[in-house]
Each structure stands twice: as structure tokens, then as C-alpha cells.
Amino acid sequence: IQLNKVVKLLEEKEIKLSVSSDTRDWLSKKGYDAHSGVRPLKRIIQTQILNPLANHIISGGIAEGSTVEVTPCTSEGKSSGYEELRLECEEDGEVAGELHTF
């Protein structure tokens, strides 16, 4: 539900957000706390997806018609398990660059 809000916001700018099932799994694990419920999920989406996207949209790093892919990745030195999210921008079918890695 939270990601759908982000997708709709980006559709207004003609930007597509592609979120893999691995990313959704990562978000559900990192974003849930028995005491706080889903509040941590909202915070993770804000800090790790929305804030970097907003910065790149404002600076012109993401153009209309672009696709932004969000994928989990491992930290340097980690042999397994996803620790970070990577955002990559794709324009005209070509990867335009990595936007942000946490």
C-alpha cells in the first residue's frame, strides 16, 4: 500500500518505479516492528526511496519517461543477505546511472 502511493506520485511526473519482489521482501522485513507496527516501513520508504528520488528529480537527474529500479543489494564485505537498497535510473532502455545506494 505504501509503495503504491509512491508509484502514483511518480506517475504524475511520468516516472515509472520498478520494485522487485526481493525489494518488497526486504522492506517488509526491515519495515516491521512488533511494537511500532508499520511505522518503521513508512520511515524506510521515505529515507531510502522518496528522499533520494526527490533530490534527483529536483536536480534534473531523473527525466520524464524514466524508469527507476529499486533493488536490494549486499553491503561491501558482506557475503550474504541484503543490507541496502540500490536505485538505478533507466532512460530510453539504457541504464543512465546509479542514483543511490544505502
N, C-alpha and C positions, 0 to 999 in steps of 0.2 A: 504494500500500500504506500509506504513512504517513497519507494523508488518510482512508483507510478506518478507521484506528484512531481518529482524531478523531471521525468520524461515529458510530462505535459508542459512544464515550464520551458524546457528546451525546444519543444515543438513550435512554440510561439516564435522562437528565433531561427526556426528551420534547421535545428541541430538535432541529430539523432544520437541517443545514448544507447550503447550496446553493453549489456551487463550479462556476463556468463553465469551459468548455474553454479560454477565454483565460487564466483564472487558473491552470489546470493547466499550460498552456504557459509562463506567466510563472514559475511555481515551478520547472519543470524547467530553464529557462534560468538562473535565479538560484541554484538549489539544487545545481548540479552543478559540481564542480571536478575536473579530471583527476588532481590529486594527492591530494585528500581523498575522492573518490568522492561518496557521497550525504550525508555528514555535514553539509555546509552546508544541505542540504534540511531535515534534522531541525531544525536551528537556526532556519531561516527560519519553518518551520511553528510552532515553539514561540514565537518572539518576535512574529510578525506575525499569528498566528491564535489559538493557545491562550492566551497570556498575556492579551490583551485580552478574550477570551471569558470566561476565569476571573474576571477583575476585574468584569465586568458581571454575571455570574451571581451572584457573591457580594454585589454591591451591590444586586441586585434589578432591574437594568436589562434583563435578559432573563428573561421568564417562561416557564413550561412551555407547550408548544404553539406557541412562536415559531419562526420561520424566520430564520436568519441567512444573508444572501447575501454571498459574498466575490467581489469583482470587482477586476481591475486597473484602475488609472487613471493619468493623467499627472500629473506634478507641476506646480505653478503655474509658468508661464513656459516650460514645455516644449511644443513644438509637436507632437511625435510620440513614440511609444514609451512603453510602460508603465513607470513608475518606482515605483509604490506599490500597496498593496492597500487596498481600502475594505471595511469591514464594516458592513452595514446590517441592522437588526433589523426584521422584519415580524411584526405581531401581527394576527390576525383579517383577513388580507388587506390590511392598511394598513401603510405604512412607518411604524414607530414612531420611527425616528431613526437617524442615522449613529452607529455605535459607535466607530469608529476609522479613521483614515487614516494610513498610514506614508509 
